[in-house]
Amino acid sequence: MKTVTDVNTVNQLLTYSKQAEAGIHQKAIQMLLGVGNNKKQDSLSISDAARAFQSNQ
């Protein structure tokens, strides 16, 4: 492993680390809220006539 002694390099690494952490948190929030989820869910609608037919059986 390379030892980092340059102050600019350390600052760049810290900035990158903070940005990466913020990105991870943002992605986690999006996952929890379902934001950006382009998967469509199937749905089934049953008409009133079909429900009446089913309940009469």
C-alpha positions as CSV (number, residue, x, y, z in Angstrom):
1,M,0.0,0.0,0.0
2,K,1.3,3.4,-0.9
3,T,1.7,6.0,1.8
4,V,0.0,9.3,1.1
5,T,1.9,12.4,2.4
6,D,0.8,15.1,-0.1
7,V,-1.8,17.4,1.5
8,N,-3.6,17.9,-1.8
9,T,-3.9,14.1,-2.3
10,V,-5.2,13.7,1.2
11,N,-7.8,16.4,0.5
12,Q,-8.8,14.8,-2.8
13,L,-9.2,11.4,-1.1
14,L,-11.4,12.9,1.7
15,T,-13.5,14.8,-0.8
16,Y,-14.0,11.6,-2.9
17,S,-14.8,9.7,0.3
18,K,-17.4,12.2,1.4
19,Q,-19.0,12.3,-2.1
20,A,-19.1,8.5,-2.2
21,E,-20.7,8.3,1.2
22,A,-23.3,10.9,0.2
23,G,-24.1,9.0,-3.0
24,I,-24.5,5.8,-1.0
25,H,-26.9,7.5,1.4
26,Q,-28.9,9.0,-1.5
27,K,-29.2,5.6,-3.2
28,A,-30.3,4.0,0.1
29,I,-33.0,6.7,0.6
30,Q,-34.2,6.2,-3.0
31,M,-34.4,2.5,-2.5
32,L,-36.4,2.9,0.7
33,L,-38.8,5.4,-0.9
34,G,-39.0,3.4,-4.2
35,V,-37.8,6.4,-6.1
36,G,-36.3,5.6,-9.5
37,N,-37.8,2.2,-9.5
38,N,-39.0,1.8,-13.1
39,K,-40.4,-1.7,-12.6
40,K,-44.0,-1.7,-13.3
41,Q,-46.3,-3.8,-11.2
42,D,-49.1,-5.9,-12.6
43,S,-52.6,-5.1,-11.5
44,L,-55.8,-6.9,-11.8
45,S,-59.2,-5.2,-11.9
46,I,-62.4,-7.1,-11.2
47,S,-65.6,-5.6,-12.5
48,D,-68.7,-5.2,-10.3
49,A,-70.5,-7.7,-12.5
50,A,-67.7,-10.3,-12.0
51,R,-67.8,-9.8,-8.3
52,A,-71.6,-10.2,-8.2
53,F,-71.3,-13.3,-10.3
54,Q,-68.7,-14.7,-8.0
55,S,-70.7,-14.0,-4.8
56,N,-73.8,-15.6,-6.3
57,Q,-72.1,-18.9,-6.9
